[in-house]
Amino acid sequence: MAQVLEFKLPDLGEGLTEAEIVRWLVQVGDVVAVDQPVVEVETAKAMVEVPCPYGGVVTARFGEEGAELPVGAPLLTVAVGEGAEGHRPAADPGTDGGAARAGEQPGAGERRSEGSGNVLVGYGTSEAPARRRRVRPQGRASGAAAGSGTAGAGTAGSGTAGAGSSGAGVPGRANGRVRVAEPVDGPVPVISPLVRRLARENDLDLRELTGSGPDGLILRADVEYALRAAAAQGGRAAREAGPHPDGTVREQALAATAGAAATGSAGSAVPPGDVRIPLKGVRGAVADKLARSRREIPDATCWVDADATELMRARAAMNAASGPKISLVALLARICTAALARFPELNSTVDTQAREIVRFDHVHLGFAAQTDRGLVVPVVRDAHARDAEALTSEFARLTEAARAGRLTPGELTGGTFTLNNYGVFGVDGSTPIVNHPEAAMLGVGRIVPKPWVHEGELAVRQVVQLSLTFDHRVCDGGTAGGFLRYVADCVEQPAVLLRTL
């Protein structure tokens, strides 16, 4: 007798309370193994694949791609144990899942029902719970199972905007002309989850668009074109409606304008051409953290120009020797850890509830990394115990993972001090915002040739501006100035670092 077990969105750690479904990796009726990834979700910190702790047949999915689920909400249900094959829905030739599963070998009932060996917060490795759940009858539409993968339910896999879509009559694009596409049956030709999300957020039915991509594939440009056309038509409708004899605007014109321009945010309308961007995911997390930093931390900034000519020469000499190349950011990180050893006040945090300053005995060094998903701050653990070569390797690994969206929550949290190299953007200076709950951040501008008085004579030297923003609660300006001056001395005379090696 098969059991139907419910797999809930696990606690991904680090205080995360919700996640957005980016991509389903399984369909209803698929046979899954223990620890097999079943869904890709995006948290406020990283993109992760979530493995299922049960092995069996997927009987339902909950949530469409692009939907946000709170921790503890159902993700899917799995039939495990003997007879699990009986819970597999009949193959539907109109879905990609039915054809793909036609050749699968039975045997889900032979799979063990033990718990996962891949530990998730809230799931562990214990035996699967012995609770039973009633399987929803097939073919029954249910709001809770909107993402279950059944035909006609507005599944994420089909790319529809959902049953509540109100995009009837929205123009599509074909060969550069505006036209209204006839509704189509079967899967919508769209691949990108971003395209589906954009359409869903604007109540646009993708079935009514004609794609300009290969084989009619609907591209993001097609959706944006349709939205602009709809907004323009709505604006004209409102202007042409004119006032009613009783002084009111025609209800139909108002409805057309609202339907074309409204974004669903607090019922407000956006003029044609304006765009609303939801503050969620990575961008939302960054916004919350920066706002909290400004609210809670009484920060101050000091800066100094430094002659980095000798530092650049030292790096060139290191890289001319045999062995791995040393990055500039690794040398700057080594300077930071040496400075923090001298000025530990800046390697701390403020416990507001206990009204205490907590000084750390280790340096977990965060560094700002710009990615396609936004700004992230990976953390190099125990940076104080690494040499320049080890730091270079770890910076490269974390940067690659950040750009690929593979950073784990643990690699994005726990920093005690942050290094921000904004010189890569071609700017000289900045006033960094402290990365809450840390106490300080060092900013480094671009290194450029400038006139400089060197040994009593005017010369062209490689000059960099260094900025330190610090929490004034943990120290006074003398300490902050001493830290920054030491960093500048190491930049100008790298031999100063030999004292700490």
C-alpha positions in Angstrom: 0.0 0.0 0.0 1.6 3.3 -1.1 1.8 6.2 1.2 1.5 9.8 -0.2 4.1 12.0 1.6 4.1 15.7 1.5 7.4 17.5 1.0 7.4 21.0 2.2 9.7 23.9 1.4 12.5 23.3 3.9 14.2 26.0 6.0 17.2 26.9 3.9 18.9 28.5 6.9 20.3 31.9 7.7 16.9 33.3 8.6 15.4 32.9 5.2 11.6 32.8 5.3 10.6 32.4 1.7 11.8 31.4 -1.7 10.7 32.0 -5.3 10.2 29.0 -7.6 12.5 29.5 -10.6 12.2 26.2 -12.4 10.5 22.8 -11.7 12.9 19.9 -12.4 10.2 17.2 -12.3 6.7 16.7 -13.7 3.6 15.1 -12.1 4.0 11.4 -12.7 7.8 11.4 -12.7 9.6 8.8 -10.7 12.1 10.5 -8.3 14.9 9.0 -6.3 15.9 10.0 -2.7 17.9 13.2 -2.8 17.0 14.0 -6.4 16.7 17.7 -7.0 13.1 18.5 -7.8 12.9 22.3 -8.0 15.2 25.3 -8.4 14.4 28.2 -6.1 15.8 31.6 -5.6 16.1 33.0 -2.1 17.1 36.5 -1.1 20.7 35.2 -1.0 21.3 32.5 -3.7 19.8 30.2 -6.3 19.6 26.6 -5.0 18.3 23.3 -6.1 16.1 21.6 -3.5 16.4 17.8 -3.2 13.5 15.7 -2.2 14.1 13.4 0.8 11.6 10.8 -0.5 11.7 8.3 -3.4 8.6 7.5 -5.4 6.1 9.0 -7.9 5.3 12.7 -7.9 1.6 13.1 -7.5 1.2 16.9 -7.2 3.2 20.1 -7.4 2.3 23.3 -5.6 3.2 26.7 -7.0 3.9 27.9 -10.5 7.3 29.1 -11.6 7.7 32.7 -10.4 5.5 32.1 -7.3 6.9 32.9 -3.9 6.4 30.3 -1.2 7.0 30.6 2.6 9.1 28.1 4.4 6.9 25.2 5.4 4.5 25.5 2.5 3.9 22.3 0.5 6.2 21.9 -2.5 5.0 18.5 -3.8 3.6 15.2 -2.8 5.2 11.8 -3.5 3.7 8.3 -3.5 6.2 5.9 -1.9 6.2 2.2 -1.2 4.4 -0.7 -2.9 1.7 0.4 -5.3 3.2 3.8 -5.9 2.8 3.2 -9.6 -0.9 3.3 -9.2 -0.7 6.9 -8.3 0.9 7.9 -11.7 -1.7 9.7 -13.8 -2.5 8.4 -17.3 -0.1 9.8 -19.9 -1.6 12.8 -21.7 -0.3 12.9 -25.3 -0.9 16.7 -25.2 1.7 17.2 -22.5 5.5 16.9 -22.7 5.5 14.8 -19.6 3.3 12.0 -20.9 5.4 11.3 -23.9 8.7 11.6 -22.0 7.5 9.1 -19.4 6.1 6.5 -21.7 9.3 4.6 -21.8 10.1 4.7 -18.1 10.7 1.4 -16.3 8.4 0.7 -13.4 9.9 0.1 -10.0 8.9 3.1 -7.9 7.3 0.6 -5.5 10.7 -1.1 -5.0 12.3 2.2 -4.0 13.1 2.6 -0.3 11.0 5.0 1.7 13.7 6.0 4.1 14.5 9.6 4.7 17.0 11.5 2.7 20.7 11.3 3.4 21.0 14.9 2.2 20.4 16.9 5.3 18.0 19.9 5.0 17.0 22.0 7.9 13.7 20.4 9.1 14.2 17.1 7.3 17.4 15.3 8.5 18.1 11.7 7.8 15.5 9.9 9.9 12.9 7.6 8.4 10.1 9.2 6.4 7.1 10.0 8.6 4.3 7.5 8.6 1.5 9.9 7.9 -0.9 9.4 5.1 -2.5 11.9 2.9 -5.5 11.6 0.6 -4.7 11.9 -3.0 -6.7 14.5 -4.8 -8.8 13.0 -7.6 -7.3 13.5 -11.0 -8.9 16.0 -13.3 -10.2 18.1 -10.4 -9.2 21.7 -10.5 -8.0 23.0 -7.2 -6.5 26.4 -6.3 -4.0 24.7 -3.9 -2.8 22.5 -6.8 -2.5 25.1 -9.4 1.0 24.1 -10.1 0.4 20.4 -10.1 1.2 20.0 -13.8 -2.2 18.8 -14.9 -3.4 19.9 -18.3 -5.5 23.1 -18.3 -4.6 24.1 -14.8 -2.3 27.0 -15.8 0.9 25.1 -14.9 4.3 26.7 -14.9 5.5 24.2 -17.4 3.0 25.3 -20.0 4.0 28.9 -19.8 0.4 30.2 -19.4 -0.3 33.3 -17.3 -2.8 31.4 -15.2 -6.5 31.0 -15.1 -7.0 34.5 -13.7 -5.3 36.1 -16.7 -7.2 39.0 -18.2 -5.1 39.7 -21.2 -7.8 39.1 -23.8 -7.3 41.2 -26.9 -3.7 42.3 -26.1 -1.8 42.9 -29.3 1.1 40.6 -30.2 3.9 41.1 -32.6 4.5 39.3 -35.9 6.9 40.5 -38.6 7.0 43.9 -37.1 3.2 44.5 -37.2 0.7 44.7 -34.3 -1.8 41.9 -34.5 -4.1 39.9 -32.2 -3.2 36.3 -32.3 -5.8 33.6 -32.1 -5.7 31.6 -28.8 -3.8 28.4 -29.3 -4.3 24.9 -27.9 -1.5 22.9 -26.3 1.8 24.2 -24.8 2.7 27.8 -25.4 6.0 28.2 -27.3 8.0 29.9 -24.6 11.1 28.7 -22.8 12.4 31.5 -20.6 11.0 31.7 -17.0 11.6 35.4 -17.2 9.2 35.8 -20.1 6.5 33.8 -18.2 7.1 35.9 -15.1 6.9 39.2 -17.0 3.7 38.2 -18.6 2.2 36.9 -15.4 3.0 40.1 -13.5 1.3 42.2 -16.2 -1.8 39.9 -16.5 -0.8 39.1 -20.1 -2.0 35.8 -21.6 0.9 34.3 -23.6 -1.5 32.2 -25.6 -2.7 35.4 -27.4 0.8 36.4 -28.6 2.6 35.4 -31.8 6.3 34.9 -31.1 9.0 36.3 -33.3 11.6 33.7 -32.4 12.4 30.4 -34.2 9.2 28.3 -34.8 7.1 31.0 -33.2 9.0 31.1 -29.9 7.8 33.9 -27.7 10.7 36.2 -26.7 10.9 38.8 -24.0 10.9 41.5 -26.7 7.5 40.2 -27.9 6.0 40.5 -24.4 7.4 44.0 -23.9 6.2 45.0 -27.4 2.7 43.8 -26.5 2.7 45.7 -23.2 3.8 48.9 -24.8 1.1 48.6 -27.5 -1.5 47.9 -24.9 -0.5 50.9 -22.8 -0.6 53.1 -25.9 -4.1 51.9 -26.8 -5.3 52.4 -23.3 -4.0 55.9 -23.2 -5.8 56.7 -26.5 -9.0 55.2 -25.2 -8.9 57.5 -22.2 -8.2 60.6 -24.3 -10.9 59.8 -26.9 -13.6 58.9 -24.3 -14.0 62.5 -23.2 -16.3 63.6 -20.3 -19.8 62.3 -19.9 -22.7 64.7 -19.8 -22.7 64.2 -16.0 -19.0 65.2 -15.9 -17.6 61.7 -15.3 -15.2 59.9 -17.6 -16.6 56.9 -19.4 -16.3 53.7 -17.4 -15.1 51.8 -20.4 -12.2 54.1 -21.0 -11.2 54.0 -17.4 -11.3 50.2 -17.5 -9.2 50.2 -20.7 -6.6 52.5 -19.2 -6.4 50.7 -15.9 -6.1 47.3 -17.7 -3.3 48.5 -19.8 -1.3 50.6 -17.4 -2.1 49.2 -13.9 0.7 47.2 -12.3 -1.3 45.6 -9.5 0.6 47.6 -6.9 -1.8 49.2 -4.4 -4.2 49.8 -7.3 -2.2 52.7 -8.6 -1.7 53.3 -12.3 1.6 54.0 -14.2 1.8 56.4 -17.1 2.7 54.8 -20.4 6.4 54.2 -20.6 6.9 54.0 -16.9 7.9 50.6 -15.4 7.5 49.2 -11.9 10.1 46.7 -10.7 9.3 44.5 -7.7 11.8 44.8 -4.9 12.2 41.1 -4.3 14.8 38.4 -4.5 18.4 39.6 -4.4 17.4 43.2 -5.2 14.8 43.2 -2.4 17.3 41.7 0.1 19.9 44.3 -0.8 17.4 47.1 -0.4 16.3 45.9 3.0 19.9 45.5 4.3 21.0 48.9 3.0 17.9 50.6 4.5 18.5 48.9 7.8 22.1 49.9 7.8 21.2 53.5 7.3 18.5 53.3 10.0 20.6 51.6 12.7 24.2 52.5 12.2 25.6 56.0 12.9 28.3 55.8 10.2 31.1 58.1 9.3 33.5 58.1 6.4 37.1 59.1 6.1 39.4 58.8 3.0 42.9 59.2 1.9 44.9 59.2 -1.4 47.7 56.7 -1.6 50.6 56.1 -4.0 50.1 52.5 -5.1 53.1 52.4 -7.4 55.2 50.2 -5.2 52.3 47.8 -4.6 51.8 47.4 -8.3 55.5 46.7 -8.7 55.4 44.2 -5.9 52.5 42.4 -7.5 54.3 42.4 -10.9 57.4 40.8 -9.3 55.3 38.1 -7.6 53.6 37.2 -10.9 56.9 37.2 -12.8 58.0 34.3 -10.5 56.8 30.8 -10.9 53.5 29.8 -9.4 49.9 31.0 -9.6 49.2 34.6 -10.3 48.3 36.9 -7.4 45.3 39.2 -7.8 45.3 42.8 -6.6 42.2 42.2 -4.5 44.0 39.4 -2.7 46.9 41.8 -1.8 44.4 44.4 -0.6 42.6 41.7 1.5 45.9 40.7 3.1 46.5 44.3 4.0 43.0 44.5 5.5 43.5 41.5 7.7 46.9 42.9 8.9 45.2 46.2 9.7 42.4 44.6 11.6 44.9 42.7 13.7 46.2 46.2 14.8 42.8 47.8 15.1 40.4 45.0 16.2 37.7 47.5 17.1 36.7 47.6 13.4 36.3 43.8 13.2 33.2 43.8 15.4 29.4 44.2 15.6 27.0 45.9 18.0 24.6 43.8 20.0 21.8 46.3 20.5 19.8 44.2 22.8 22.6 43.5 25.2 24.1 47.0 24.6 27.5 45.4 23.9 30.2 45.5 21.3 31.2 42.0 20.1 34.8 41.8 18.8 35.6 38.8 16.7 38.7 36.7 17.0 38.6 35.8 13.3 38.2 37.7 10.1 35.5 36.5 7.7 36.1 38.9 4.8 33.2 39.8 2.6 33.8 41.4 -0.9 31.3 43.1 -3.1 30.6 41.2 -6.4 28.4 42.6 -9.2 26.4 39.9 -11.0 23.6 39.7 -13.5 21.3 39.0 -10.5 22.5 42.1 -8.7 25.0 42.9 -6.0 26.1 40.0 -3.7 28.7 39.9 -1.0 30.4 36.5 -0.8 32.5 35.8 2.3 36.0 34.4 2.5 36.1 32.4 5.7 39.1 32.8 8.0 40.8 35.3 5.6 43.3 36.2 8.4 44.7 32.7 8.1 45.2 32.7 4.3 48.2 33.9 2.4 47.9 35.9 -0.9 47.9 32.8 -3.0 45.1 31.1 -1.0 43.1 34.4 -1.0 43.5 34.7 -4.8 42.1 31.2 -5.3 39.2 31.7 -2.9 38.3 35.0 -4.4 38.2 33.4 -7.9 36.1 30.5 -6.7 33.5 32.6 -5.0 33.3 35.1 -7.9 32.7 32.4 -10.4 30.0 30.8 -8.1 28.4 34.3 -7.7 28.1 34.9 -11.4 26.7 31.4 -12.0 24.2 31.8 -9.1 25.6 28.8 -7.2 26.5 30.5 -4.0 25.1 28.9 -0.9 23.5 30.9 1.9 26.5 30.0 4.1 28.8 31.6 1.6 26.9 34.8 1.6 26.6 35.4 5.4 28.7 35.6 8.5 31.1 38.3 7.3 32.9 40.5 9.9 34.4 43.1 7.6 33.8 44.0 3.9 36.2 45.0 1.1 34.6 46.9 -1.8 36.7 47.4 -4.9 34.5 49.9 -6.8 37.5 50.9 -8.9 36.5 48.2 -11.4 33.6 50.5 -12.4 36.1 53.2 -13.3 35.4 55.6 -10.4 37.8 57.2 -8.0 35.9 57.4 -4.8 32.7 56.5 -2.9 31.2 56.6 0.5 30.4 52.9 1.2 27.3 51.9 3.2 28.3 49.5 6.1 27.2 46.0 5.4 24.9 45.4 8.4 25.6 44.0 11.0 29.3 44.6 10.4 31.1 47.7 11.8 33.2 48.9 8.8 33.9 48.6 5.1 37.0 49.6 3.1 36.4 51.0 -0.4 39.1 51.1 -3.0 38.9 53.3 -6.1 40.6 52.9 -9.5 44.4 53.1 -9.7 45.3 55.7 -12.2 48.4 57.7 -13.2 48.4 61.1 -11.5 50.9 63.9 -10.7 52.4 63.2 -7.3 55.2 64.6 -5.2 57.6 61.7 -4.8 60.9 62.2 -2.9 60.6 65.9 -3.2 59.9 66.0 -6.9 56.9 66.0 -9.0 56.3 62.7 -10.7 53.6 60.6 -12.4 52.6 57.9 -9.9 49.9 55.2 -9.7 47.4 56.8 -7.2 44.4 55.2 -5.5 41.7 56.7 -3.2 40.9 54.6 -0.1 37.6 55.2 1.8 36.7 53.8 5.2 33.1 53.9 6.4 32.7 52.8 10.0 30.2 52.5 12.8 30.9 55.4 15.1 29.6 53.3 18.1 32.5 50.9 18.0 35.3 53.4 17.9 36.2 57.1 17.5 37.8 58.9 14.6 41.3 58.3 15.9 41.0 54.5 15.6 39.4 54.7 12.2 42.0 57.1 11.0 44.8 54.9 12.3 43.4 51.9 10.5 43.1 53.8 7.2 46.6 55.3 7.6 48.1 51.8 8.2 46.3 50.5 5.1 47.6 53.4 3.0 51.2 52.9 4.4 51.0 49.2 3.3 49.8 50.2 -0.1 52.6 52.8 -0.5 55.3 50.6 1.1 54.4 46.9 0.9 57.4 46.0 2.9 55.5 47.2 6.0 53.5 44.0 5.7 56.7 42.0 6.5 56.2 42.9 10.1 53.0 40.8 10.3 54.2 37.8 8.2 
